[in-house]
Amino acid sequence: MAYTMDFIDGAAAESFRGEVSAFLTGAWQPDERCGPDLTEFVKHFLLAAIKRGYLYRSVPRRFGGSEQPVDVIRAQVSRSESSKGSSTSWPTWLSMRNRPGH
């Protein structure tokens, strides 16, 4: 008999999941932007995600991150929500060198 543990369940994780999902749905609206307009949009999107602690969670603020305490559940929830679909996903094509402030 195999046992598995799902640490992602729970009221706090589900609340955070809803928060991240709502942010992605509302904030990630690149529409038909391209060139400098898209670059500026992505910069503001990333800054908002970092400010809320959804992105670059363990990276210190002085290096462009959100300097969040280690929380594997929140990190996993953020990753899983951002990979659900192209309309509500982090712009994963960005490399670390494209973080705002760098």
LOGU-123846 format. One record per residue: residue number from 1; x, y, z of N, C-alpha, C, O in turn. Coordinates in steps of 0.2 Angstrom, whole numbers. Layout:
{NUM,{X,Y,Z},{X,Y,Z},{X,Y,Z},{X,Y,Z}}
...
This chain:
{1,{4,-6,0},{0,0,0},{5,6,0},{9,7,4}}
{2,{3,11,-5},{7,17,-5},{3,23,-2},{-3,23,-3}}
{3,{7,27,2},{4,33,5},{7,39,1},{13,39,0}}
{4,{3,44,0},{5,50,-2},{2,56,2},{-3,55,5}}
{5,{6,61,2},{4,67,6},{3,73,2},{8,74,-2}}
{6,{-2,76,2},{-3,82,-2},{-3,88,2},{-8,90,6}}
{7,{3,92,2},{4,98,6},{0,104,3},{1,109,7}}
{8,{-2,103,-3},{-5,109,-6},{-12,111,-4},{-15,116,-5}}
{9,{-15,106,-1},{-22,107,1},{-22,111,8},{-17,111,11}}
{10,{-28,113,9},{-29,117,15},{-32,124,14},{-31,126,8}}
{11,{-35,127,19},{-39,133,18},{-34,139,16},{-35,143,12}}
{12,{-28,139,19},{-23,144,18},{-20,144,11},{-20,149,7}}
{13,{-19,138,9},{-16,137,2},{-22,138,-3},{-20,141,-8}}
{14,{-28,136,-2},{-33,138,-7},{-35,145,-7},{-36,148,-13}}
{15,{-34,149,-2},{-35,156,-2},{-30,159,-6},{-31,164,-10}}
{16,{-23,157,-5},{-18,160,-8},{-18,158,-16},{-17,162,-20}}
{17,{-21,152,-17},{-22,150,-24},{-27,155,-28},{-26,157,-33}}
{18,{-32,157,-24},{-37,161,-27},{-34,168,-28},{-36,171,-33}}
{19,{-30,170,-23},{-27,177,-24},{-22,177,-30},{-22,182,-34}}
{20,{-18,172,-31},{-14,172,-37},{-17,171,-43},{-16,175,-48}}
{21,{-22,167,-43},{-26,166,-49},{-30,173,-51},{-30,175,-57}}
{22,{-33,176,-46},{-36,183,-48},{-31,188,-50},{-33,192,-55}}
{23,{-25,188,-47},{-20,193,-50},{-18,191,-57},{-18,196,-61}}
{24,{-17,185,-58},{-15,183,-65},{-20,185,-70},{-19,187,-76}}
{25,{-26,183,-69},{-32,184,-73},{-33,192,-74},{-34,194,-80}}
{26,{-32,196,-69},{-33,203,-70},{-27,207,-73},{-28,212,-76}}
{27,{-21,205,-71},{-15,208,-73},{-12,206,-79},{-9,210,-83}}
{28,{-12,200,-81},{-9,198,-87},{-13,198,-93},{-16,193,-95}}
{29,{-13,204,-96},{-17,206,-101},{-13,209,-107},{-14,215,-108}}
{30,{-8,206,-110},{-4,209,-115},{-7,211,-121},{-5,215,-125}}
{31,{-13,208,-122},{-17,210,-129},{-13,210,-135},{-9,205,-136}}
{32,{-13,215,-139},{-9,215,-145},{-3,219,-144},{0,221,-149}}
{33,{0,220,-138},{6,224,-137},{12,221,-141},{12,215,-141}}
{34,{16,225,-143},{22,223,-146},{28,228,-145},{26,234,-143}}
{35,{34,226,-146},{40,230,-145},{40,234,-139},{39,230,-133}}
{36,{42,240,-139},{43,244,-132},{37,244,-128},{37,244,-122}}
{37,{31,244,-131},{25,244,-127},{24,237,-123},{22,238,-117}}
{38,{26,232,-126},{25,225,-123},{31,225,-117},{29,223,-112}}
{39,{36,227,-119},{42,227,-114},{40,231,-108},{41,229,-102}}
{40,{37,237,-109},{35,241,-103},{29,238,-99},{29,238,-93}}
{41,{24,235,-103},{19,231,-99},{22,226,-95},{20,225,-89}}
{42,{26,222,-98},{29,216,-94},{33,218,-88},{32,215,-83}}
{43,{36,224,-89},{40,227,-83},{35,228,-77},{37,227,-72}}
{44,{30,232,-79},{25,234,-74},{21,227,-71},{20,227,-65}}
{45,{20,222,-75},{17,216,-73},{22,213,-68},{20,211,-62}}
{46,{28,212,-70},{33,209,-65},{34,212,-59},{34,209,-53}}
{47,{34,219,-59},{35,223,-53},{29,222,-48},{30,221,-42}}
{48,{23,221,-51},{17,220,-47},{17,213,-44},{15,212,-38}}
{49,{19,208,-48},{19,201,-45},{25,201,-40},{24,197,-35}}
{50,{30,204,-41},{36,204,-36},{33,207,-29},{34,205,-24}}
{51,{30,213,-30},{28,217,-24},{23,213,-20},{23,213,-14}}
{52,{19,209,-23},{14,204,-20},{17,198,-17},{14,194,-14}}
{53,{23,197,-19},{26,191,-17},{25,184,-20},{26,179,-18}}
{54,{23,185,-27},{21,179,-31},{27,177,-35},{27,171,-37}}
{55,{32,181,-36},{37,180,-41},{44,182,-38},{44,186,-34}}
{56,{49,178,-39},{56,179,-37},{55,179,-29},{58,183,-26}}
{57,{52,174,-26},{50,174,-19},{56,174,-15},{56,177,-10}}
{58,{61,170,-16},{67,169,-12},{73,174,-13},{78,174,-10}}
{59,{72,178,-18},{77,183,-20},{77,189,-16},{71,192,-15}}
{60,{82,191,-13},{82,197,-9},{80,203,-13},{81,204,-19}}
{61,{77,208,-10},{74,214,-13},{80,218,-16},{79,221,-22}}
{62,{85,218,-13},{91,222,-16},{93,219,-23},{97,222,-27}}
{63,{91,213,-24},{93,210,-31},{87,209,-35},{87,206,-40}}
{64,{81,212,-34},{75,213,-38},{70,208,-36},{65,207,-40}}
{65,{71,204,-30},{66,199,-29},{61,202,-23},{61,208,-22}}
{66,{56,197,-21},{51,199,-16},{53,198,-9},{50,199,-4}}
{67,{59,194,-8},{62,193,-1},{57,190,3},{56,192,9}}
{68,{53,184,1},{48,181,5},{52,176,9},{57,173,7}}
{69,{49,174,15},{52,168,19},{50,162,15},{46,162,11}}
{70,{54,157,16},{54,151,13},{47,148,15},{45,147,20}}
{71,{43,146,10},{36,143,10},{35,139,4},{33,141,-1}}
{72,{37,133,5},{36,128,-1},{29,127,-4},{28,127,-10}}
{73,{24,128,1},{17,128,-2},{15,134,-6},{13,133,-11}}
{74,{17,140,-3},{15,146,-7},{19,146,-14},{17,148,-19}}
{75,{25,143,-14},{29,143,-20},{26,138,-25},{26,140,-31}}
{76,{24,132,-23},{21,128,-27},{14,130,-30},{13,129,-36}}
{77,{10,133,-25},{4,136,-28},{5,141,-33},{2,141,-38}}
{78,{10,146,-32},{11,151,-37},{14,148,-44},{11,150,-49}}
{79,{18,143,-43},{20,139,-49},{14,136,-53},{14,136,-59}}
{80,{10,132,-49},{5,128,-52},{0,133,-55},{-3,132,-61}}
{81,{-2,139,-52},{-7,143,-55},{-4,147,-61},{-8,148,-66}}
{82,{2,148,-61},{5,152,-67},{6,147,-73},{7,150,-78}}
{83,{6,141,-72},{7,136,-78},{0,133,-80},{0,129,-84}}
{84,{-6,136,-78},{-12,133,-80},{-14,134,-87},{-18,130,-90}}
{85,{-12,140,-90},{-14,142,-96},{-11,148,-99},{-8,152,-95}}
{86,{-10,148,-105},{-7,154,-108},{-10,161,-107},{-7,166,-107}}
{87,{-17,161,-105},{-20,167,-104},{-18,170,-97},{-19,176,-95}}
{88,{-16,165,-93},{-15,167,-86},{-8,164,-83},{-8,161,-78}}
{89,{-3,165,-87},{3,162,-85},{9,168,-84},{8,173,-88}}
{90,{13,166,-80},{19,171,-80},{22,171,-86},{22,166,-90}}
{91,{25,176,-88},{29,176,-95},{36,173,-94},{41,176,-93}}
{92,{35,166,-94},{41,162,-93},{47,162,-98},{52,160,-97}}
{93,{45,166,-103},{51,167,-108},{56,172,-106},{61,173,-109}}
{94,{54,175,-100},{59,180,-98},{65,177,-94},{64,172,-90}}
{95,{71,179,-95},{76,176,-92},{77,180,-85},{75,186,-85}}
{96,{81,178,-81},{83,181,-75},{86,188,-76},{85,193,-72}}
{97,{90,189,-81},{93,195,-82},{88,201,-84},{90,207,-84}}
{98,{82,199,-86},{77,204,-88},{72,206,-82},{67,209,-83}}
{99,{74,204,-76},{70,206,-70},{70,214,-70},{76,217,-71}}
{100,{65,217,-67},{65,224,-66},{71,226,-62},{72,223,-57}}
{101,{74,232,-64},{79,234,-59},{86,231,-61},{91,233,-58}}
{102,{86,227,-66},{93,224,-68},{94,225,-76},{99,223,-78}}
